[in-house]
Amino acid sequence: MGEKLTAYDPAEDLLSDEAIAVFMEEAFKTEDAGYIAHALGVVARAKGRTPG
């Protein structure tokens, strides 16, 4: 029997400014502009500034 997977939204785990800072620090380490832009969108959702 296959495993049942559920959707994961990292925005749900960004509950503090410290968590957001660590998340963005890791995104910037990738030096991938597309991934950094995606991470900014995740942070915006976490802050409730855009519809999720």
N, C-alpha and C positions, 0 to 999 in steps of 0.2 A: 504494500500500500504506500502511495506517495505521501510526502509530508505536506501538511497544509501550511501555506505561507500567509502572513498577514502584512498589510501595508505598514510601513514605518515612516513617520514624518519626524526628522530630526528637530524641527521647530518645537515640537512638544517637550523636548528635553532641555531647551535653552531657557532655563528659568531664572538665571541670574546674569548680571553684567559680566561676572567672572567667566561663566560658561560660554557666553557669547565671545568674549575676548580670546579664549582658548580656541574656540571653533574657528574664528577668523584668522588667528595666527597660523593655524594649521593650513587653512585655505591659501594664505599668502605664501607659505613655504612651497606650495606646488608650482608657483610662478605660471600658472595656467589661467589666463584671463577669463576664459569661459567658466572654469570652476569657481573662480573668485566671484564672478557675477552671480552664479547660482547660489553660492554661500550667502551673499548679500541678500538675495531674495528669501532665503531660509530665515535669516535674522529678521527681515522685515515682517515675515509671517509670525515669527515668535513674538515680536513686539506688537502685533495686531494692526500693523499699518496698511496691510493689503489683504484682500480676501484670500482665504486659503482654499 
